[in-house]
Amino acid sequence: MSEPSCAAVILAAGASRRLGQAKQLVKIEGEPLLGRTVRLAAQAGCQPIVVVLGFEAHRMCSALDGFKVIVAVNENWRVGMGSSMRCGLETALGMSPPPDDILLMLCDQVRLSTDVLRQLLGLHGLAKHPITAARYGGRLGVPAVFSSIFFPDLLAVTGDRGARGILERNAVRVGTVDFPGGELDLDTREDLERSTGLSGTAKGCTKLNVSEDEDGDEGQVLPEPRKPF
């Protein structure tokens, strides 16, 4: 029997209005935050990696140069995180074969490490819980791994609450991994200033591929025929 497959779905569609610049492109030690998040997911062993973009999607793709990812553009990103979750999940589940599990991630958790992701995936692999989530700030949150039994719940989320409601309603069914500093994200200028080692740069779901072109230039965005989601 083959090992269960786990796709990563990284939510990165927002406009970062409170921050005043695209958080996806804020750099940590010279590495764009979005690219860093993709790298961590890849190093943890997730495949495929689906990145959900929305605001100025083609500009955000500059952070994905050199990575093997699928970019899903959520044209309804203004509606809230729920629409981006649906866009990402439907893209991942449209792969053949579809993944057994989904690792749901954000792109602005500046203290995230490969070690945290590997702990989540390792604990989830023991099959004791249908959800394995990070714990920080006294609460459950993402990154979190969801088994297929919870895919319908994720697809049904609306508004801007994300997966937290699912985690809270099913807390007794959630395995947990401590994630020190997981509550530190980038929503405001104050968040950016508190995060040491950072420097800034200043209606449907369309699937794109980020790949290498014939001349060897990585990161070209190649639109595919629109899929019904």
Secondary structure, 3 states (H helix, E strand, C coil): CCCCCEEEEEECCCCCCCCCCCHHHCEECCEEHHHHHHHHHHHCCCCCEEEEECCCHHHHHHHHCCCCEEEEEECCHHHCHHHHHHHHHHHHHCCCCCCCEEEEEECCCCCCCHHHHHHHHHHHHCCCCCEEEEEECCEEEEEEEEEHHHHHHHHCCCCCCCCHHHHHHCHHHEEEEECCCCCCCCCCHHHHHHCCCEECCCCCEEEEEEEECCCCCEEEEEECCCCCC
